[in-house]
Amino acid sequence: MTTSPTTSTPTRPSRALAWVVLVAAIVQVVTPAVQALGDLGAPPSSQGDDLLITPSGYTFSIWSLVYLLTIAYAIAVLVKRATGTVASGRLLGDLALLYLGASLWIVASAFEWSWITAVILLVMVVIAVDAAHVAAARTPDTEAPTWLTRLARATTGLYAGWVTAAGGLNVCTALVADGDFDGMETSWQVWALALVALVAVGFSALIGGSIAYAAALVWALVGVVVAVRDTSAALVATAVVAAIAIVAVNALLLLRRRSRT
């Protein structure tokens, strides 16, 4: 995941793989809808109910935007026969695995398999960050329209940012489910937020800076602030500092990248 795309010339995406990505994107949207309508277990948004650092419910509406972008991008790839990157196969492979993993995550969450859910999501984080890394490469596909490259970066960055936050939350949920930690205790959740922020900063460096990645994480952290504003000043302060640090790091990375072009 840490290596940069090595090719400097664009490769045309496999039409078959592009179709797989579109189908997987649709399946990841349909799966939670079927789960909710059929009342087939608990939705992922309820998995952190026993945690102080679970973002306020409204923040989970970001999935609607994420799903919309994934389908729009998949359609754009098929129509334009390009991904906006020079590593089309790698990017589309990441996206296919990511979207299928999202469906599997919903199923595991419905059965309340806490650690399986967390592991699936952590694997998704790695794949999503790699996809964002490929999309953010300094050598985009110059033969593709600029908007397609921007759409690729927005889609992958937003997805990666949100699952980074969700991954941390799911691990904490699994720890509470095992009885190892008290979900209403503040001190360890302050450290958990700080650790997620450090991981996010590291991933930001791997991606090379992403407005969308930072925005998704800040959205989650604002949700945490809203959730704990009347409960813990320490958690509010940690979330605010984390948000500032993530924005600052990504801004610096983007400025540095632009200064080299």
N, C-alpha and C positions, 0 to 999 in steps of 0.2 A: 504493500500500500504506500510505502514511503518513497518509492521510485517514481520519477517523472516519466510521462509518456515519451518514449525515445524517438518516435518517428516525427519528422518535420513536414511531411506531406500528408494530406488527408487521405483516408481510406474510405471508400464508399461503404455505408452500412449494409449488412446482410438484410435483404428484404424479409427473409424468414424470421430472423432474430428480431427485426423491428416489429413484426406482427406478434411475436411472443411477448414483447414488452407491452404492446397495446393491450393484449388480452390479459396479461398479468395485472396491468394497471386497473383494468375494469374489474377483475376478480377481487382485488384488494378493496375496491369500493363496495362491491356487492356483498362481500363476506360480513362486514359489521352490520349492514342493513338487514341481511337475512337473520343474523344473530339477534338483533334487537327486535325485529318484527315477530320472530318465532319465540322470543323470550328464552333463548337457548343459553342460559348461564349469564354470568356477570360481564358487563362491558369493561374494556380496559380502563376507562375513565373512573371506574369505581374501585380500582385496585389499590389506590392510595388513600382510601377513606380513613385509615387509622394513622395517617401521618400528618404532622403539622405542616410539612413543607409541600404538601400536595397543592398545586396551583388552583386558584378559583376555577369553578366549572366553566366559566365563559371562555377561558383560554383554550380549551380543547376544540373550540370551533375552528381553530387553525387547520384542523384536518380537512375541512371543506376546501380551503384554499390549496392545500397540499394535493389533495385528490384531483382537483380541477387542473392544476398545473401538470401533474403527471400524465393525465389523459391528453391534455392539449399538446404537450411536448411529444408524446408518442405519435399522435396524429401528424404533427408537423414533420417529424422524421420520415414518416411514410410518404407524405406529400412531396417534400423537398429532396428526398433521397440523400439526406445528409444529417449529421448530428450537431454541426457547429463546432466540432472538435476534430483533432487529428488522430484520435484513438477511438474510432467509432465502435469497434468490436468490444473493446474493454469497457467502454461506457455502457453500451447496451447490455452486455453480460451482467454488469453490476446492477443495472436497473431491473432486469428480469428477476435476478435472485432477491433483490431488495423487496420488490412488490409481492413476490410469492412468499417471502418470509413474513411480510406484513399480514397476509392472510393466515399463515400458520400461527402467528402471534395472537391473533384474535381468537382462534380456536383454543389455544393453550390457556389464554386468559379466561375464556368462558368456563373452562373446567377448573379454574382457580389453581392451576399448577404453578405456584409462585416462582420456583426456581427455574423451571423449564421456560416459563414466560420471560423471565429475566435474561436467561442465556440466549434465547432466540433474539431478543431485542439488542443485546450486546453485539451479537454477530451482525445484526442489521446496521448497527452504528458503524462498525468497521467498513462494511460494504458501502454505506451511504457516504462516509467520509472519502473513500477512494473515488466514488463517482464525482463528488464535488471537487476533488483534487484534479481529476481528468478534465472536468468542464472548465476549471479555472486556469488551465494551462496558458502560458503567455503566448503560445503559438496556436491560436484557434484556426479552424478551417477557413482560410481566406476566400475559398470558392463558395462558401455558404453565406447567406445573408446575415448581417450583424445581429439582427433581432433573434435569430435562431441560437446563436452563441449565448446571447443574454438570457434567453429563455432556459437554455440548458443550465446556466449558472444559477439562475433564480430557483429553478425546480430542485436541483440537487443540493444547493446550499440550504434552502428552507427545510427540505426533508432531513438533511444531515443534522441541522441544528436542533430540530424538534426531537428527533430520536435520541440525540445525545442527552437532552434533558430527561426524556422519558426513560432512557436506560438507567440513569442514576436513580430515578424515582422507583423503578421496578426492582432494582437491587435492594433498596431500602425497604420496600414492601415485603420482599422475600425474607429479609432479616427479622422484620416484625412478626411475620407469619410463623417463623420458626421459634418465636419466643425469646430470641437472643437480645432484642432491644425493645424498649417501650416507645411506641409511636407518639406518645404525648410528652416525651422527655426532650428538652430543648438542646442540651449540650452536644449530643452526638450528631444531631441533625445540622447544627452549625458547621461541624467538621465535614459532614456529608456534602453540604452545599459548597463549601470551600474546595473540596476534592473535585466535584463536578466542574467547578469553574476552572480549576487547574487543568483538568483533562480537556475542557473546551478550548482553553488557550493553546494547549499543545496541538490539538486538531486544527485549530485556526492556522498555526504555523505550517502544518502539513498541507493544508489546502492552499495556502498562500494568500489568505485574506479573502473574506466573502461578506458582503453586506447582508445577504440573505441568511447566511449561517448565524451571524451575530444577531440579526433581527429576531430569528426564531427563539434563540436562547434568552434574549432580553424579554420577549413576550412571556416566556415561561417564568422568568424571575419576577417580572411585574405581577404575574398571577400569584406567586408565592408571597410577595409583599402584601397584596390585597388580602390573602388568606390569613396571614399572621400579624397584621398590623395592630390588632387589639390583644395579641397573645404574647409576643416576644419581640422586644426591641433588638435583641441580639440577632435573631433570624432576619429581621428587616434590614439591619445594618449589613449583615453578611450578603444578603441578596442584592442590595444596592451596590456595594463594593464590587461584587462579582460582575454585575451588569456593566458597570463603568469600565472594569478591567477588560472585559471581553470586547466591548466597543472600541476601546483605545487600542488594543492589540490589533484588531482587524483593520482599523483605520490606518495605523502605522504600516501594516503589511501591504495594504493597497497603495498607499502613497509611495512606499519603497518600490513596489512593482512598477508603478506608472513612471517613476523617475528613471527606470532602467530601459523603458521602451522608447 
